[in-house]
Amino acid sequence: MVHVIASVYIKENKFEAFMEIFKPNVKRVLEEKGCIEFSPTIDLDINEAVQELDSNVLTIVEKWETLEDLNKHGVAPHMETYHKAVKDLVQKVKIKVLQDLK
């Protein structure tokens, strides 16, 4: 299994506009071959000093059956459309791609 933590840094005051485009795409991603989980999340303040909070970051927790499935996700037509639609709303994206420890 392949795990992905994707952090989408959204421009100031653009979160709602971003979500209007993002939300309909979630269903399409979940229908992709090999997609086990695609969960958009936001920070939950637990009042810990080590916690970094950012209200302009959407963190997506993903699980894919194989790396091949993940690679196909990145070039899926609906993802290309999504990327074009949000390009002016997003500052940057950071991803971590992880594998299970064996």
N, CA and C atoms as an extended XYZ file, in Angstrom:
306
Properties=species:S:1:pos:R:3:atomname:S:1:resname:S:1:resid:I:1 pbc="F F F"
N         0.842       -1.178        0.000 N   MET     1
C         0.000        0.000        0.000 CA  MET     1
C         0.888        1.243        0.000 C   MET     1
N         0.405        2.271       -0.682 N   VAL     2
C         1.099        3.551       -0.753 CA  VAL     2
C         0.247        4.589       -0.026 C   VAL     2
N         0.885        5.349        0.845 N   HIS     3
C         0.218        6.404        1.610 CA  HIS     3
C         0.713        7.755        1.098 C   HIS     3
N        -0.182        8.722        1.042 N   VAL     4
C         0.189       10.070        0.623 CA  VAL     4
C        -0.385       11.062        1.619 C   VAL     4
N         0.454       12.000        2.025 N   ILE     5
C         0.008       13.154        2.797 CA  ILE     5
C         0.270       14.366        1.905 C   ILE     5
N        -0.800       14.959        1.415 N   ALA     6
C        -0.673       16.111        0.513 CA  ALA     6
C        -1.159       17.360        1.243 C   ALA     6
N        -0.304       18.359        1.301 N   SER     7
C        -0.656       19.628        1.946 CA  SER     7
C        -0.832       20.684        0.870 C   SER     7
N        -2.047       21.221        0.781 N   VAL     8
C        -2.364       22.242       -0.217 CA  VAL     8
C        -2.433       23.582        0.512 C   VAL     8
N        -1.511       24.465        0.190 N   TYR     9
C        -1.444       25.789        0.804 CA  TYR     9
C        -2.257       26.745       -0.063 C   TYR     9
N        -3.378       27.185        0.482 N   ILE    10
C        -4.327       27.991       -0.264 CA  ILE    10
C        -4.083       29.467        0.034 C   ILE    10
N        -4.189       30.290       -1.006 N   LYS    11
C        -3.973       31.724       -0.846 CA  LYS    11
C        -4.978       32.310        0.146 C   LYS    11
N        -4.543       33.370        0.813 N   GLU    12
C        -5.358       34.070        1.811 CA  GLU    12
C        -6.721       34.438        1.235 C   GLU    12
N        -7.777       34.164        1.991 N   ASN    13
C        -9.163       34.476        1.625 CA  ASN    13
C        -9.671       33.722        0.399 C   ASN    13
N        -9.054       32.625        0.036 N   LYS    14
C        -9.460       31.849       -1.140 CA  LYS    14
C        -9.925       30.441       -0.769 C   LYS    14
N       -10.008       30.131        0.521 N   PHE    15
C       -10.327       28.763        0.945 CA  PHE    15
C       -11.703       28.325        0.446 C   PHE    15
N       -12.714       29.167        0.603 N   GLU    16
C       -14.068       28.793        0.172 CA  GLU    16
C       -14.128       28.588       -1.334 C   GLU    16
N       -13.509       29.462       -2.095 N   ALA    17
C       -13.495       29.320       -3.555 CA  ALA    17
C       -12.782       28.040       -3.960 C   ALA    17
N       -11.692       27.730       -3.268 N   PHE    18
C       -10.963       26.500       -3.541 CA  PHE    18
C       -11.849       25.287       -3.266 C   PHE    18
N       -12.523       25.271       -2.137 N   MET    19
C       -13.337       24.126       -1.748 CA  MET    19
C       -14.498       23.886       -2.712 C   MET    19
N       -15.041       24.938       -3.302 N   GLU    20
C       -16.117       24.782       -4.289 CA  GLU    20
C       -15.643       23.966       -5.493 C   GLU    20
N       -14.386       24.077       -5.832 N   ILE    21
C       -13.806       23.315       -6.945 CA  ILE    21
C       -13.342       21.952       -6.461 C   ILE    21
N       -12.769       21.912       -5.269 N   PHE    22
C       -12.176       20.684       -4.753 CA  PHE    22
C       -13.219       19.611       -4.430 C   PHE    22
N       -14.281       19.984       -3.722 N   LYS    23
C       -15.257       19.010       -3.218 CA  LYS    23
C       -15.833       18.095       -4.307 C   LYS    23
N       -16.266       18.609       -5.453 N   PRO    24
C       -16.811       17.709       -6.477 CA  PRO    24
C       -15.767       16.728       -7.022 C   PRO    24
N       -14.510       17.065       -6.918 N   ASN    25
C       -13.456       16.200       -7.432 CA  ASN    25
C       -13.193       15.000       -6.518 C   ASN    25
N       -13.526       15.110       -5.250 N   VAL    26
C       -13.268       14.021       -4.301 CA  VAL    26
C       -13.960       12.739       -4.760 C   VAL    26
N       -15.206       12.840       -5.171 N   LYS    27
C       -15.951       11.656       -5.620 CA  LYS    27
C       -15.251       11.003       -6.812 C   LYS    27
N       -14.770       11.808       -7.733 N   ARG    28
C       -14.077       11.273       -8.913 CA  ARG    28
C       -12.811       10.524       -8.506 C   ARG    28
N       -12.075       11.072       -7.561 N   VAL    29
C       -10.841       10.421       -7.102 CA  VAL    29
C       -11.169        9.091       -6.427 C   VAL    29
N       -12.179        9.082       -5.582 N   LEU    30
C       -12.555        7.859       -4.868 CA  LEU    30
C       -12.991        6.742       -5.825 C   LEU    30
N       -13.426        7.111       -7.012 N   GLU    31
C       -13.838        6.123       -8.016 CA  GLU    31
C       -12.662        5.571       -8.822 C   GLU    31
N       -11.482        6.162       -8.663 N   GLU    32
C       -10.314        5.716       -9.422 CA  GLU    32
C        -9.874        4.321       -8.989 C   GLU    32
N        -9.338        3.581       -9.935 N   LYS    33
C        -8.795        2.255       -9.650 CA  LYS    33
C        -7.680        2.387       -8.609 C   LYS    33
N        -7.751        1.589       -7.570 N   GLY    34
C        -6.694        1.542       -6.567 CA  GLY    34
C        -6.818        2.547       -5.447 C   GLY    34
N        -7.787        3.447       -5.511 N   CYS    35
C        -7.950        4.431       -4.439 CA  CYS    35
C        -8.686        3.780       -3.271 C   CYS    35
N        -8.016        3.741       -2.138 N   ILE    36
C        -8.590        3.174       -0.918 CA  ILE    36
C        -9.164        4.277       -0.034 C   ILE    36
N        -8.452        5.399        0.013 N   GLU    37
C        -8.880        6.527        0.849 CA  GLU    37
C        -8.418        7.822        0.217 C   GLU    37
N        -9.261        8.837        0.273 N   PHE    38
C        -8.923       10.180       -0.173 CA  PHE    38
C        -9.711       11.110        0.733 C   PHE    38
N        -9.095       11.512        1.865 N   SER    39
C        -9.791       12.243        2.919 CA  SER    39
C        -9.232       13.646        3.094 C   SER    39
N        -9.986       14.666        2.696 N   PRO    40
C        -9.560       16.039        2.957 CA  PRO    40
C        -9.752       16.375        4.430 C   PRO    40
N        -8.747       17.009        5.035 N   THR    41
C        -8.791       17.338        6.456 CA  THR    41
C        -8.269       18.755        6.685 C   THR    41
N        -8.648       19.322        7.827 N   ILE    42
C        -8.117       20.615        8.260 CA  ILE    42
C        -7.565       20.455        9.671 C   ILE    42
N        -6.762       21.406       10.078 N   ASP    43
C        -6.137       21.359       11.398 CA  ASP    43
C        -7.181       21.377       12.508 C   ASP    43
N        -6.912       20.576       13.524 N   LEU    44
C        -7.714       20.548       14.738 CA  LEU    44
C        -6.825       21.034       15.876 C   LEU    44
N        -7.195       22.141       16.472 N   ASP    45
C        -6.398       22.722       17.550 CA  ASP    45
C        -6.564       21.899       18.821 C   ASP    45
N        -5.475       21.269       19.242 N   ILE    46
C        -5.514       20.474       20.481 CA  ILE    46
C        -4.696       21.141       21.584 C   ILE    46
N        -4.328       22.400       21.363 N   ASN    47
C        -3.652       23.211       22.367 CA  ASN    47
C        -2.327       22.591       22.812 C   ASN    47
N        -1.551       22.155       21.858 N   GLU    48
C        -0.210       21.607       22.110 CA  GLU    48
C         0.824       22.572       21.555 C   GLU    48
N         1.853       22.837       22.315 N   ALA    49
C         2.886       23.791       21.897 CA  ALA    49
C         3.593       23.370       20.613 C   ALA    49
N         3.733       22.081       20.380 N   VAL    50
C         4.461       21.607       19.196 CA  VAL    50
C         3.606       21.600       17.936 C   VAL    50
N         2.331       21.853       18.085 N   GLN    51
C         1.437       21.814       16.937 CA  GLN    51
C         1.530       23.098       16.124 C   GLN    51
N         1.630       22.938       14.807 N   GLU    52
C         1.600       24.075       13.891 CA  GLU    52
C         0.227       24.129       13.249 C   GLU    52
N        -0.466       25.233       13.430 N   LEU    53
C        -1.800       25.400       12.868 CA  LEU    53
C        -1.758       26.366       11.703 C   LEU    53
N        -2.529       26.060       10.660 N   ASP    54
C        -2.629       26.957        9.515 CA  ASP    54
C        -4.013       26.787        8.906 C   ASP    54
N        -4.841       27.800        9.023 N   SER    55
C        -6.211       27.716        8.533 CA  SER    55
C        -6.298       27.768        7.014 C   SER    55
N        -5.190       28.020        6.346 N   ASN    56
C        -5.175       28.064        4.889 CA  ASN    56
C        -4.564       26.815        4.268 C   ASN    56
N        -4.448       25.751        5.044 N   VAL    57
C        -3.890       24.495        4.524 CA  VAL    57
C        -4.950       23.405        4.582 C   VAL    57
N        -5.129       22.745        3.451 N   LEU    58
C        -5.963       21.556        3.388 CA  LEU    58
C        -5.007       20.376        3.272 C   LEU    58
N        -5.124       19.421        4.189 N   THR    59
C        -4.275       18.237        4.160 CA  THR    59
C        -5.122       17.061        3.696 C   THR    59
N        -4.643       16.392        2.654 N   ILE    60
C        -5.367       15.253        2.099 CA  ILE    60
C        -4.620       13.985        2.488 C   ILE    60
N        -5.323       13.080        3.153 N   VAL    61
C        -4.767       11.795        3.548 CA  VAL    61
C        -5.248       10.781        2.508 C   VAL    61
N        -4.281       10.168        1.816 N   GLU    62
C        -4.618        9.256        0.727 CA  GLU    62
C        -4.001        7.886        0.964 C   GLU    62
N        -4.690        6.867        0.459 N   LYS    63
C        -4.146        5.512        0.435 CA  LYS    63
C        -4.444        4.929       -0.940 C   LYS    63
N        -3.416        4.310       -1.517 N   TRP    64
C        -3.513        3.711       -2.845 CA  TRP    64
C        -3.003        2.281       -2.785 C   TRP    64
N        -3.615        1.420       -3.577 N   GLU    65
C        -3.187        0.023       -3.598 CA  GLU    65
C        -1.757       -0.126       -4.095 C   GLU    65
N        -1.403        0.612       -5.165 N   THR    66
C        -0.058        0.496       -5.746 CA  THR    66
C         0.464        1.866       -6.153 C   THR    66
N         1.761        1.943       -6.355 N   LEU    67
C         2.378        3.166       -6.860 CA  LEU    67
C         1.885        3.457       -8.278 C   LEU    67
N         1.655        2.429       -9.049 N   GLU    68
C         1.118        2.612      -10.408 CA  GLU    68
C        -0.251        3.306      -10.360 C   GLU    68
N        -1.105        2.899       -9.423 N   ASP    69
C        -2.412        3.549       -9.273 CA  ASP    69
C        -2.246        5.023       -8.915 C   ASP    69
N        -1.329        5.317       -8.010 N   LEU    70
C        -1.069        6.706       -7.630 CA  LEU    70
C        -0.572        7.511       -8.823 C   LEU    70
N         0.341        6.938       -9.597 N   ASN    71
C         0.876        7.640      -10.770 CA  ASN    71
C        -0.219        7.923      -11.793 C   ASN    71
N        -1.139        6.997      -11.989 N   LYS    72
C        -2.259        7.207      -12.918 CA  LYS    72
C        -3.194        8.297      -12.397 C   LYS    72
N        -3.351        8.364      -11.086 N   HIS    73
C        -4.169        9.416      -10.470 CA  HIS    73
C        -3.631       10.796      -10.847 C   HIS    73
N        -2.327       10.939      -10.799 N   GLY    74
C        -1.715       12.240      -11.068 CA  GLY    74
C        -1.959       12.779      -12.464 C   GLY    74
N        -2.234       11.903      -13.411 N   VAL    75
C        -2.450       12.335      -14.802 CA  VAL    75
C        -3.872       12.066      -15.292 C   VAL    75
N        -4.757       11.717      -14.368 N   ALA    76
C        -6.155       11.489      -14.743 CA  ALA    76
C        -6.756       12.783      -15.302 C   ALA    76
N        -7.620       12.675      -16.320 N   PRO    77
C        -8.204       13.884      -16.922 CA  PRO    77
C        -8.884       14.806      -15.913 C   PRO    77
N        -9.607       14.246      -14.941 N   HIS    78
C       -10.286       15.106      -13.956 CA  HIS    78
C        -9.288       15.828      -13.065 C   HIS    78
N        -8.094       15.249      -12.853 N   MET    79
C        -7.069       15.931      -12.056 CA  MET    79
C        -6.441       17.076      -12.844 C   MET    79
N        -6.245       16.879      -14.138 N   GLU    80
C        -5.724       17.962      -14.974 CA  GLU    80
C        -6.701       19.140      -14.989 C   GLU    80
N        -7.988       18.841      -15.102 N   THR    81
C        -9.014       19.888      -15.075 CA  THR    81
C        -9.019       20.606      -13.731 C   THR    81
N        -8.939       19.827      -12.644 N   TYR    82
C        -8.903       20.393      -11.297 CA  TYR    82
C        -7.691       21.311      -11.115 C   TYR    82
N        -6.511       20.858      -11.532 N   HIS    83
C        -5.292       21.667      -11.361 CA  HIS    83
C        -5.398       22.993      -12.099 C   HIS    83
N        -5.939       22.976      -13.288 N   LYS    84
C        -6.119       24.230      -14.042 CA  LYS    84
C        -7.097       25.156      -13.332 C   LYS    84
N        -8.158       24.576      -12.781 N   ALA    85
C        -9.197       25.386      -12.134 CA  ALA    85
C        -8.725       26.049      -10.846 C   ALA    85
N        -7.800       25.415      -10.112 N   VAL    86
C        -7.376       25.965       -8.812 CA  VAL    86
C        -6.027       26.678       -8.860 C   VAL    86
N        -5.382       26.731      -10.006 N   LYS    87
C        -4.009       27.254      -10.067 CA  LYS    87
C        -3.869       28.665       -9.505 C   LYS    87
N        -4.876       29.504       -9.637 N   ASP    88
C        -4.783       30.872       -9.118 CA  ASP    88
C        -5.217       30.982       -7.653 C   ASP    88
N        -5.648       29.871       -7.057 N   LEU    89
C        -6.093       29.871       -5.665 CA  LEU    89
C        -5.071       29.240       -4.726 C   LEU    89
N        -4.097       28.540       -5.299 N   VAL    90
C        -3.142       27.756       -4.512 CA  VAL    90
C        -1.761       28.398       -4.556 C   VAL    90
N        -1.132       28.527       -3.365 N   GLN    91
C         0.244       29.018       -3.273 CA  GLN    91
C         1.234       27.932       -3.652 C   GLN    91
N         1.070       26.759       -3.012 N   LYS    92
C         1.979       25.640       -3.254 CA  LYS    92
C         1.350       24.364       -2.742 C   LYS    92
N         1.928       23.249       -3.165 N   VAL    93
C         1.504       21.929       -2.710 CA  VAL    93
C         2.751       21.165       -2.302 C   VAL    93
N         2.680       20.493       -1.158 N   LYS    94
C         3.761       19.617       -0.701 CA  LYS    94
C         3.174       18.237       -0.512 C   LYS    94
N         3.911       17.211       -0.953 N   ILE    95
C         3.425       15.861       -0.722 CA  ILE    95
C         4.513       14.998       -0.092 C   ILE    95
N         4.045       14.047        0.680 N   LYS    96
C         4.897       12.984        1.209 CA  LYS    96
C         4.275       11.686        0.719 C   LYS    96
N         5.087       10.885        0.055 N   VAL    97
C         4.637        9.578       -0.401 CA  VAL    97
C         5.363        8.546        0.453 C   VAL    97
N         4.573        7.685        1.098 N   LEU    98
C         5.109        6.779        2.102 CA  LEU    98
C         4.719        5.330        1.792 C   LEU    98
N         5.532        4.425        2.289 N   GLN    99
C         5.204        3.002        2.195 CA  GLN    99
C         5.194        2.397        3.583 C   GLN    99
N         4.499        1.282        3.721 N   ASP   100
C         4.454        0.603        5.007 CA  ASP   100
C         5.841        0.106        5.380 C   ASP   100
N         6.169        0.176        6.641 N   LEU   101
C         7.418       -0.357        7.168 CA  LEU   101
C         7.270       -1.866        7.252 C   LEU   101
N         8.240       -2.545        6.702 N   LYS   102
C         8.151       -4.018        6.676 CA  LYS   102
C         9.123       -4.631        7.614 C   LYS   102
